[in-house]
Amino acid sequence: MQTTEDVKTTKIEIFDPPMCCPTGLCGPNIDPALLNVNEAILKLQKEYDGQLKIERYLLSQQGPKFMQNKDIMELLKKNGVEVLPITIANGKVVKEKAYPTYEEMKSYAEAKR
């Protein structure tokens, strides 16, 4: 049974490829896509103030989370790790092989309202 809170709260999950640290914002060459997704997440969490839950999972550190999701496992078996990152919004795969933009994540949040 869904509560009123469940209906209002959007959940976005990003399944990251293997990286050197949880955010990927380390080392001498930082990927601009990682900076952009990190900034977008922070901005959206501030804008939606508790109405948007965004989780990121790192393959090398949270492998069980990948294995628990049937859609993620099917995509990994079919395409290998090249399919990562994968974004899921409210239980549905919405993007593969690239991080979602701020605008895309905002549209996922708005779709739930």
LOTI-962858 format. One record per residue: x, y, z negated of N, C-alpha, C in turn; residue in three letters; residue number from 1. Coordinates in nm, 4 decimals. Each point is the difference from the previous one (the first is absolute). Example, Ala and Ser with C-alpha at 12.3 -4.5 7.8 and 13.67 -1.06 7.14 Angstrom:
REM residues 2
{nxx->1.3190&nyy->-0.5690&nzz->-0.7800&caxx->-0.0890&cayy->0.1190&cazz->0.0000&cxx->0.0900&cyy->0.1200&czz->0.0000&resn->ALA&resi->1};
{nxx->-0.0350&nyy->0.1050&nzz->0.0720&caxx->0.0820&cayy->0.1190&cazz->-0.0060&cxx->-0.0770&cyy->0.1090&czz->-0.0730&resn->SER&resi->2};
***
This chain:
REM residues 113
{nxx->0.0840&nyy->-0.1184&nzz->0.0000&caxx->-0.0840&cayy->0.1184&cazz->0.0000&cxx->0.0878&cyy->0.1238&czz->0.0000&resn->MET&resi->1};
{nxx->-0.0244&nyy->0.0913&nzz->0.0919&caxx->0.0789&cayy->0.1220&cazz->0.0076&cxx->-0.0523&cyy->0.1032&czz->-0.0983&resn->GLN&resi->2};
{nxx->0.0917&nyy->0.0693&nzz->-0.0638&caxx->-0.0393&cayy->0.1098&cazz->-0.0870&cxx->0.0033&cyy->0.1282&czz->0.0808&resn->THR&resi->3};
{nxx->-0.0514&nyy->0.1075&nzz->-0.0578&caxx->0.0038&cayy->0.1296&cazz->0.0672&cxx->0.1441&cyy->0.0401&czz->0.0278&resn->THR&resi->4};
{nxx->0.0908&nyy->-0.0325&nzz->-0.0918&caxx->0.1408&cayy->0.0334&cazz->0.0184&cxx->0.0592&cyy->-0.0736&czz->0.1196&resn->GLU&resi->5};
{nxx->-0.0356&nyy->-0.1283&nzz->0.0180&caxx->0.0510&cayy->-0.0782&cazz->0.1124&cxx->-0.0404&cyy->0.0611&czz->0.1332&resn->ASP&resi->6};
{nxx->-0.1215&nyy->0.0510&nzz->0.0079&caxx->-0.0501&cayy->0.0570&cazz->0.1240&cxx->0.0769&cyy->0.1264&czz->0.0363&resn->VAL&resi->7};
{nxx->0.0370&nyy->0.0797&nzz->-0.1003&caxx->0.0676&cayy->0.1271&cazz->0.0252&cxx->0.1507&cyy->-0.0150&czz->0.0203&resn->LYS&resi->8};
{nxx->0.0606&nyy->-0.1005&nzz->-0.0598&caxx->0.1451&cayy->-0.0136&cazz->0.0043&cxx->0.0450&cyy->-0.0787&czz->0.1230&resn->THR&resi->9};
{nxx->0.0902&nyy->0.0590&nzz->0.0748&caxx->0.0593&cayy->-0.0654&cazz->0.1153&cxx->0.1309&cyy->-0.0642&czz->-0.0439&resn->THR&resi->10};
{nxx->0.0265&nyy->-0.1184&nzz->0.0507&caxx->0.1257&cayy->-0.0672&cazz->-0.0307&cxx->0.0771&cyy->-0.0206&czz->0.1299&resn->LYS&resi->11};
{nxx->0.1205&nyy->0.0530&nzz->0.0023&caxx->0.0896&cayy->-0.0180&cazz->0.1139&cxx->0.1211&cyy->-0.0766&czz->-0.0502&resn->ILE&resi->12};
{nxx->0.0343&nyy->-0.1064&nzz->0.0715&caxx->0.1170&cayy->-0.0794&cazz->-0.0347&cxx->0.0958&cyy->0.0004&czz->0.1180&resn->GLU&resi->13};
{nxx->0.1266&nyy->0.0266&nzz->-0.0289&caxx->0.1026&cayy->-0.0006&cazz->0.1032&cxx->0.0987&cyy->-0.1111&czz->-0.0335&resn->ILE&resi->14};
{nxx->0.0134&nyy->-0.0934&nzz->0.0927&caxx->0.0919&cayy->-0.1122&cazz->-0.0165&cxx->0.1269&cyy->0.0338&czz->0.0773&resn->PHE&resi->15};
{nxx->0.1034&nyy->0.0372&nzz->-0.0755&caxx->0.1260&cayy->0.0477&cazz->0.0562&cxx->0.0917&cyy->-0.1132&czz->0.0444&resn->ASP&resi->16};
{nxx->0.0850&nyy->0.0280&nzz->0.0986&caxx->0.1039&cayy->-0.0966&cazz->0.0369&cxx->0.1083&cyy->-0.0019&czz->-0.1079&resn->PRO&resi->17};
{nxx->0.0931&nyy->-0.0940&nzz->0.0079&caxx->0.1092&cayy->-0.0023&cazz->-0.0978&cxx->0.0782&cyy->0.1318&czz->0.0040&resn->PRO&resi->18};
{nxx->0.0256&nyy->0.0557&nzz->-0.1188&caxx->0.0762&cayy->0.1248&cazz->-0.0122&cxx->0.0942&cyy->-0.0106&czz->-0.1187&resn->MET&resi->19};
{nxx->0.0922&nyy->0.0930&nzz->-0.0082&caxx->0.0995&cayy->-0.0033&cazz->-0.1068&cxx->-0.0562&cyy->0.0402&czz->-0.1361&resn->CYS&resi->20};
{nxx->-0.1105&nyy->0.0749&nzz->-0.0006&caxx->-0.0623&cayy->0.0418&cazz->-0.1249&cxx->-0.1506&cyy->0.0137&czz->0.0226&resn->CYS&resi->21};
{nxx->-0.0790&nyy->0.0135&nzz->-0.1050&caxx->-0.1452&cayy->0.0017&cazz->0.0145&cxx->-0.0569&cyy->0.1039&czz->0.0971&resn->PRO&resi->22};
{nxx->0.0625&nyy->0.1151&nzz->0.0112&caxx->-0.0539&cayy->0.1030&cazz->0.0894&cxx->0.0706&cyy->0.0046&czz->0.1343&resn->THR&resi->23};
{nxx->0.1207&nyy->-0.0573&nzz->0.0059&caxx->0.0787&cayy->0.0089&cazz->0.1224&cxx->0.0700&cyy->0.1338&czz->0.0128&resn->GLY&resi->24};
{nxx->-0.0164&nyy->0.0852&nzz->-0.1005&caxx->0.0599&cayy->0.1338&cazz->0.0033&cxx->0.1351&cyy->-0.0014&czz->-0.0701&resn->LEU&resi->25};
{nxx->0.0867&nyy->-0.0863&nzz->0.0469&caxx->0.1324&cayy->-0.0118&cazz->-0.0585&cxx->0.1005&cyy->-0.0276&czz->0.1115&resn->CYS&resi->26};
{nxx->0.1248&nyy->0.0032&nzz->-0.0341&caxx->0.1026&cayy->-0.0270&cazz->0.0998&cxx->0.0343&cyy->0.1246&czz->0.0812&resn->GLY&resi->27};
{nxx->0.0993&nyy->-0.0119&nzz->0.0863&caxx->0.0492&cayy->0.1158&cazz->0.0751&cxx->-0.0928&cyy->0.0429&czz->0.1142&resn->PRO&resi->28};
{nxx->-0.0780&nyy->-0.0908&nzz->0.0552&caxx->-0.0875&cayy->0.0327&cazz->0.1127&cxx->-0.1455&cyy->-0.0264&czz->-0.0370&resn->ASN&resi->29};
{nxx->-0.0698&nyy->0.1033&nzz->-0.0430&caxx->-0.1394&cayy->-0.0144&cazz->-0.0400&cxx->-0.0882&cyy->0.0115&czz->0.1234&resn->ILE&resi->30};
{nxx->-0.0878&nyy->-0.0973&nzz->0.0164&caxx->-0.0929&cayy->-0.0035&cazz->0.1123&cxx->-0.1049&cyy->0.1110&czz->-0.0182&resn->ASP&resi->31};
{nxx->-0.0131&nyy->0.0900&nzz->0.0955&caxx->-0.0990&cayy->0.1080&cazz->-0.0114&cxx->-0.1434&cyy->-0.0514&czz->-0.0177&resn->PRO&resi->32};
{nxx->-0.0311&nyy->-0.1163&nzz->0.0565&caxx->-0.1344&cayy->-0.0569&cazz->-0.0155&cxx->-0.0290&cyy->-0.0301&czz->-0.1469&resn->ALA&resi->33};
{nxx->0.1022&nyy->-0.0435&nzz->-0.0734&caxx->-0.0179&cayy->-0.0286&cazz->-0.1426&cxx->-0.0218&cyy->0.1282&czz->-0.0791&resn->LEU&resi->34};
{nxx->0.0711&nyy->0.1047&nzz->0.0367&caxx->-0.0214&cayy->0.1298&cazz->-0.0642&cxx->-0.1425&cyy->0.0487&czz->0.0254&resn->LEU&resi->35};
{nxx->-0.0443&nyy->-0.0123&nzz->0.1246&caxx->-0.1339&cayy->0.0466&cazz->0.0366&cxx->-0.1092&cyy->-0.0761&czz->-0.0740&resn->ASN&resi->36};
{nxx->0.0118&nyy->-0.1322&nzz->-0.0068&caxx->-0.1040&cayy->-0.0784&cazz->-0.0669&cxx->0.0006&cyy->0.0288&czz->-0.1498&resn->VAL&resi->37};
{nxx->0.1165&nyy->0.0171&nzz->-0.0576&caxx->0.0096&cayy->0.0299&cazz->-0.1423&cxx->-0.0644&cyy->0.1357&czz->-0.0302&resn->ASN&resi->38};
{nxx->0.0289&nyy->0.1002&nzz->0.0816&caxx->-0.0589&cayy->0.1327&cazz->-0.0185&cxx->-0.1518&cyy->-0.0045&czz->0.0205&resn->GLU&resi->39};
{nxx->-0.0448&nyy->-0.0756&nzz->0.0989&caxx->-0.1435&cayy->-0.0113&cazz->0.0270&cxx->-0.0723&cyy->-0.0640&czz->-0.1182&resn->ALA&resi->40};
{nxx->0.0590&nyy->-0.1036&nzz->-0.0572&caxx->-0.0607&cayy->-0.0678&cazz->-0.1145&cxx->-0.0134&cyy->0.0958&czz->-0.1172&resn->ILE&resi->41};
{nxx->0.1068&nyy->0.0719&nzz->-0.0301&caxx->-0.0039&cayy->0.0949&cazz->-0.1117&cxx->-0.1053&cyy->0.1083&czz->0.0222&resn->LEU&resi->42};
{nxx->-0.0066&nyy->0.0520&nzz->0.1203&caxx->-0.0965&cayy->0.1056&cazz->0.0338&cxx->-0.1438&cyy->-0.0517&czz->-0.0126&resn->LYS&resi->43};
{nxx->-0.0256&nyy->-0.1189&nzz->0.0543&caxx->-0.1347&cayy->-0.0565&cazz->-0.0043&cxx->-0.0433&cyy->-0.0347&czz->-0.1418&resn->LEU&resi->44};
{nxx->0.0910&nyy->-0.0531&nzz->-0.0795&caxx->-0.0353&cayy->-0.0337&cazz->-0.1376&cxx->-0.0372&cyy->0.1263&czz->-0.0782&resn->GLN&resi->45};
{nxx->0.0678&nyy->0.1081&nzz->0.0294&caxx->-0.0318&cayy->0.1278&cazz->-0.0647&cxx->-0.1357&cyy->0.0519&czz->0.0488&resn->LYS&resi->46};
{nxx->-0.0237&nyy->-0.0067&nzz->0.1296&caxx->-0.1256&cayy->0.0489&cazz->0.0581&cxx->-0.1213&cyy->-0.0792&czz->-0.0479&resn->GLU&resi->47};
{nxx->0.0146&nyy->-0.1314&nzz->-0.0107&caxx->-0.1137&cayy->-0.0855&cazz->-0.0347&cxx->-0.0112&cyy->-0.0286&czz->-0.1492&resn->TYR&resi->48};
{nxx->0.0955&nyy->0.0434&nzz->-0.0779&caxx->-0.0045&cayy->-0.0024&cazz->-0.1456&cxx->-0.0750&cyy->-0.1206&czz->-0.0591&resn->ASP&resi->49};
{nxx->0.0566&nyy->-0.1181&nzz->0.0194&caxx->-0.0573&cayy->-0.1212&cazz->-0.0587&cxx->-0.0997&cyy->-0.0730&czz->0.0884&resn->GLY&resi->50};
{nxx->-0.0388&nyy->0.0594&nzz->0.1100&caxx->-0.0963&cayy->-0.0644&cazz->0.0898&cxx->0.0687&cyy->-0.0774&czz->0.1122&resn->GLN&resi->51};
{nxx->0.1315&nyy->-0.0030&nzz->-0.0020&caxx->0.0773&cayy->-0.0694&cazz->0.1023&cxx->0.1128&cyy->-0.0756&czz->-0.0691&resn->LEU&resi->52};
{nxx->0.0022&nyy->-0.1298&nzz->0.0195&caxx->0.1046&cayy->-0.0832&cazz->-0.0588&cxx->0.0888&cyy->-0.0489&czz->0.1135&resn->LYS&resi->53};
{nxx->0.1278&nyy->0.0345&nzz->-0.0057&caxx->0.0949&cayy->-0.0420&cazz->0.1032&cxx->0.1086&cyy->-0.0834&czz->-0.0666&resn->ILE&resi->54};
{nxx->0.0177&nyy->-0.1213&nzz->0.0500&caxx->0.1009&cayy->-0.0918&cazz->-0.0536&cxx->0.0952&cyy->-0.0369&czz->0.1129&resn->GLU&resi->55};
{nxx->0.1279&nyy->-0.0081&nzz->-0.0341&caxx->0.0999&cayy->-0.0483&cazz->0.0970&cxx->0.0651&cyy->-0.1243&czz->-0.0579&resn->ARG&resi->56};
{nxx->0.0190&nyy->-0.0983&nzz->0.0875&caxx->0.0612&cayy->-0.1257&cazz->-0.0412&cxx->0.1236&cyy->-0.0243&czz->0.0856&resn->TYR&resi->57};
{nxx->0.1075&nyy->-0.0360&nzz->-0.0645&caxx->0.1270&cayy->-0.0248&cazz->0.0666&cxx->0.0230&cyy->-0.1511&czz->0.0114&resn->LEU&resi->58};
{nxx->0.0186&nyy->-0.0471&nzz->0.1212&caxx->0.0133&cayy->-0.1436&cazz->0.0255&cxx->0.1054&cyy->-0.0652&czz->-0.0897&resn->LEU&resi->59};
{nxx->0.1150&nyy->0.0629&nzz->-0.0127&caxx->0.1092&cayy->-0.0610&cazz->-0.0767&cxx->-0.0235&cyy->0.0026&czz->-0.1512&resn->SER&resi->60};
{nxx->-0.0919&nyy->0.0835&nzz->-0.0479&caxx->-0.0231&cayy->0.0093&cazz->-0.1439&cxx->-0.1377&cyy->-0.0487&czz->-0.0436&resn->GLN&resi->61};
{nxx->-0.0962&nyy->0.0005&nzz->0.0914&caxx->-0.1361&cayy->-0.0389&cazz->-0.0356&cxx->-0.0549&cyy->-0.1043&czz->0.0991&resn->GLN&resi->62};
{nxx->0.0836&nyy->-0.0967&nzz->0.0307&caxx->-0.0369&cayy->-0.1053&cazz->0.0947&cxx->-0.1335&cyy->-0.0667&czz->-0.0288&resn->GLY&resi->63};
{nxx->-0.0310&nyy->-0.0305&nzz->-0.1278&caxx->-0.1287&cayy->-0.0642&cazz->-0.0292&cxx->-0.1210&cyy->0.0823&czz->0.0467&resn->PRO&resi->64};
{nxx->0.0117&nyy->0.1313&nzz->-0.0037&caxx->-0.1102&cayy->0.0855&cazz->0.0452&cxx->-0.0268&cyy->-0.0220&czz->0.1493&resn->LYS&resi->65};
{nxx->0.1061&nyy->-0.0215&nzz->0.0771&caxx->-0.0132&cayy->-0.0286&cazz->0.1432&cxx->-0.0677&cyy->-0.1358&czz->0.0188&resn->PHE&resi->66};
{nxx->0.0430&nyy->-0.0991&nzz->-0.0789&caxx->-0.0522&cayy->-0.1359&cazz->0.0141&cxx->-0.1457&cyy->-0.0108&czz->-0.0438&resn->MET&resi->67};
{nxx->-0.0445&nyy->0.0869&nzz->-0.0884&caxx->-0.1376&cayy->-0.0040&cazz->-0.0486&cxx->-0.0997&cyy->0.0564&czz->0.1005&resn->GLN&resi->68};
{nxx->0.0490&nyy->0.0722&nzz->0.0999&caxx->-0.0901&cayy->0.0620&cazz->0.0968&cxx->0.0005&cyy->-0.0805&czz->0.1295&resn->ASN&resi->69};
{nxx->-0.1126&nyy->-0.0610&nzz->0.0300&caxx->-0.0134&cayy->-0.0881&cazz->0.1173&cxx->0.0337&cyy->0.0742&czz->0.1301&resn->LYS&resi->70};
{nxx->-0.0496&nyy->0.1215&nzz->0.0171&caxx->0.0250&cayy->0.0762&cazz->0.1226&cxx->0.1489&cyy->0.0319&czz->0.0174&resn->ASP&resi->71};
{nxx->0.0649&nyy->0.0372&nzz->-0.1078&caxx->0.1437&cayy->0.0311&cazz->0.0056&cxx->0.0785&cyy->-0.1248&czz->0.0388&resn->ILE&resi->72};
{nxx->-0.0325&nyy->-0.1121&nzz->-0.0629&caxx->0.0722&cayy->-0.1240&cazz->0.0296&cxx->-0.0199&cyy->-0.0433&czz->0.1448&resn->MET&resi->73};
{nxx->-0.1206&nyy->0.0128&nzz->0.0521&caxx->-0.0253&cayy->-0.0370&cazz->0.1398&cxx->0.0810&cyy->0.0880&czz->0.0948&resn->GLU&resi->74};
{nxx->0.0039&nyy->0.1291&nzz->-0.0276&caxx->0.0768&cayy->0.0914&cazz->0.0854&cxx->0.1496&cyy->-0.0293&czz->-0.0076&resn->LEU&resi->75};
{nxx->0.0497&nyy->-0.0299&nzz->-0.1189&caxx->0.1423&cayy->-0.0324&cazz->-0.0157&cxx->0.0354&cyy->-0.1308&czz->0.0700&resn->LEU&resi->76};
{nxx->-0.0860&nyy->-0.1003&nzz->-0.0112&caxx->0.0262&cayy->-0.1284&cazz->0.0670&cxx->-0.0005&cyy->0.0168&czz->0.1517&resn->LYS&resi->77};
{nxx->-0.0913&nyy->0.0808&nzz->0.0498&caxx->-0.0138&cayy->0.0194&cazz->0.1438&cxx->0.1092&cyy->0.0902&czz->0.0582&resn->LYS&resi->78};
{nxx->0.0383&nyy->0.1055&nzz->-0.0721&caxx->0.0891&cayy->0.1029&cazz->0.0549&cxx->0.1339&cyy->0.0159&czz->-0.0709&resn->ASN&resi->79};
{nxx->0.0181&nyy->-0.0640&nzz->-0.1153&caxx->0.1218&cayy->0.0199&cazz->-0.0772&cxx->-0.0012&cyy->0.1348&czz->-0.0706&resn->GLY&resi->80};
{nxx->0.1117&nyy->0.0332&nzz->-0.0649&caxx->0.0059&cayy->0.1241&cazz->-0.0775&cxx->-0.0047&cyy->0.1260&czz->0.0881&resn->VAL&resi->81};
{nxx->0.0138&nyy->-0.0173&nzz->0.1308&caxx->-0.0076&cayy->0.1147&cazz->0.0901&cxx->-0.1370&cyy->0.0664&czz->-0.0035&resn->GLU&resi->82};
{nxx->-0.1011&nyy->-0.0704&nzz->-0.0498&caxx->-0.1352&cayy->0.0552&cazz->-0.0068&cxx->-0.0137&cyy->0.1014&czz->-0.1153&resn->VAL&resi->83};
{nxx->0.0948&nyy->-0.0030&nzz->-0.0924&caxx->-0.0022&cayy->0.0912&cazz->-0.1140&cxx->0.0507&cyy->0.1386&czz->0.0405&resn->LEU&resi->84};
{nxx->-0.0515&nyy->0.1041&nzz->-0.0593&caxx->-0.0990&cayy->0.0045&cazz->-0.1067&cxx->-0.1417&cyy->-0.0253&czz->0.0514&resn->PRO&resi->85};
{nxx->-0.0820&nyy->-0.0519&nzz->-0.0914&caxx->-0.1411&cayy->-0.0229&cazz->0.0283&cxx->-0.0793&cyy->0.0813&czz->-0.1022&resn->ILE&resi->86};
{nxx->-0.1020&nyy->0.0687&nzz->0.0487&caxx->-0.0857&cayy->0.0776&cazz->-0.0889&cxx->-0.1384&cyy->-0.0624&czz->-0.0035&resn->THR&resi->87};
{nxx->-0.0512&nyy->-0.0146&nzz->-0.1219&caxx->-0.1351&cayy->-0.0509&cazz->-0.0224&cxx->-0.0784&cyy->0.1094&czz->-0.0721&resn->ILE&resi->88};
{nxx->-0.1181&nyy->0.0319&nzz->0.0514&caxx->-0.0884&cayy->0.0962&cazz->-0.0665&cxx->-0.1287&cyy->-0.0720&czz->-0.0368&resn->ALA&resi->89};
{nxx->-0.0303&nyy->0.0001&nzz->-0.1282&caxx->-0.1205&cayy->-0.0658&cazz->-0.0508&cxx->-0.0141&cyy->-0.1431&czz->0.0506&resn->ASN&resi->90};
{nxx->0.1123&nyy->-0.0729&nzz->-0.0018&caxx->-0.0014&cayy->-0.1413&cazz->0.0338&cxx->0.0128&cyy->-0.0340&czz->0.1471&resn->GLY&resi->91};
{nxx->0.0106&nyy->0.1005&nzz->0.0858&caxx->0.0070&cayy->-0.0243&cazz->0.1445&cxx->0.1328&cyy->0.0517&czz->0.0567&resn->LYS&resi->92};
{nxx->0.0659&nyy->-0.0836&nzz->0.0828&caxx->0.1246&cayy->0.0434&cazz->0.0646&cxx->-0.0340&cyy->0.1124&czz->0.0971&resn->VAL&resi->93};
{nxx->0.0661&nyy->0.1156&nzz->-0.0188&caxx->-0.0290&cayy->0.1162&cazz->0.0846&cxx->0.1210&cyy->0.0458&czz->0.0823&resn->VAL&resi->94};
{nxx->0.1199&nyy->-0.0475&nzz->-0.0365&caxx->0.1183&cayy->0.0407&cazz->0.0757&cxx->0.1118&cyy->-0.1009&czz->-0.0211&resn->LYS&resi->95};
{nxx->0.0736&nyy->-0.0252&nzz->0.1096&caxx->0.1150&cayy->-0.0907&cazz->-0.0029&cxx->0.1196&cyy->0.0676&czz->0.0659&resn->GLU&resi->96};
{nxx->0.1187&nyy->-0.0422&nzz->-0.0385&caxx->0.1276&cayy->0.0384&cazz->0.0617&cxx->0.0387&cyy->0.1468&czz->-0.0152&resn->LYS&resi->97};
{nxx->-0.0756&nyy->0.0781&nzz->-0.0744&caxx->0.0330&cayy->0.1407&cazz->-0.0234&cxx->-0.0746&cyy->0.0467&czz->-0.1246&resn->ALA&resi->98};
{nxx->0.0561&nyy->0.1006&nzz->-0.0645&caxx->-0.0659&cayy->0.0562&cazz->-0.1173&cxx->-0.1148&cyy->0.0905&czz->0.0426&resn->TYR&resi->99};
{nxx->-0.1059&nyy->0.0040&nzz->-0.0814&caxx->-0.1106&cayy->0.0897&cazz->0.0320&cxx->0.0416&cyy->0.1456&czz->-0.0241&resn->PRO&resi->100};
{nxx->-0.0556&nyy->0.0872&nzz->0.0785&caxx->0.0240&cayy->0.1432&cazz->-0.0180&cxx->-0.0916&cyy->0.0522&czz->-0.1108&resn->THR&resi->101};
{nxx->0.0248&nyy->0.1218&nzz->-0.0402&caxx->-0.0870&cayy->0.0657&cazz->-0.0969&cxx->-0.1439&cyy->0.0011&czz->0.0523&resn->TYR&resi->102};
{nxx->-0.0162&nyy->0.0376&nzz->0.1261&caxx->-0.1340&cayy->0.0100&cazz->0.0596&cxx->-0.0700&cyy->-0.1363&czz->0.0026&resn->GLU&resi->103};
{nxx->0.0755&nyy->-0.1047&nzz->0.0316&caxx->-0.0601&cayy->-0.1337&cazz->0.0017&cxx->-0.0449&cyy->-0.0421&czz->-0.1393&resn->GLU&resi->104};
{nxx->0.0856&nyy->0.0205&nzz->-0.1000&caxx->-0.0378&cayy->-0.0383&cazz->-0.1362&cxx->-0.1196&cyy->0.0820&czz->-0.0481&resn->MET&resi->105};
{nxx->-0.0042&nyy->0.1263&nzz->0.0373&caxx->-0.1138&cayy->0.0849&cazz->-0.0368&cxx->-0.1276&cyy->-0.0539&czz->0.0654&resn->LYS&resi->106};
{nxx->0.0089&nyy->-0.0447&nzz->0.1242&caxx->-0.1183&cayy->-0.0556&cazz->0.0678&cxx->-0.0453&cyy->-0.1293&czz->-0.0678&resn->SER&resi->107};
{nxx->0.0938&nyy->-0.0821&nzz->-0.0500&caxx->-0.0373&cayy->-0.1216&cazz->-0.0718&cxx->-0.0760&cyy->0.0375&czz->-0.1282&resn->TYR&resi->108};
{nxx->0.0469&nyy->0.1035&nzz->-0.0679&caxx->-0.0645&cayy->0.0457&cazz->-0.1230&cxx->-0.1390&cyy->0.0569&czz->0.0293&resn->ALA&resi->109};
{nxx->-0.0110&nyy->0.0749&nzz->0.1058&caxx->-0.1285&cayy->0.0620&cazz->0.0352&cxx->-0.1023&cyy->-0.1044&czz->0.0450&resn->GLU&resi->110};
{nxx->0.0447&nyy->-0.1079&nzz->0.0602&caxx->-0.0910&cayy->-0.1047&cazz->0.0493&cxx->-0.0763&cyy->-0.0649&czz->-0.1153&resn->ALA&resi->111};
{nxx->0.0568&nyy->-0.0003&nzz->-0.1168&caxx->-0.0618&cayy->-0.0637&cazz->-0.1169&cxx->-0.1080&cyy->0.0882&czz->-0.0624&resn->LYS&resi->112};
{nxx->0.0032&nyy->0.1290&nzz->0.0271&caxx->-0.0930&cayy->0.0945&cazz->-0.0661&cxx->-0.1377&cyy->-0.0029&czz->0.0586&resn->ARG&resi->113};
***
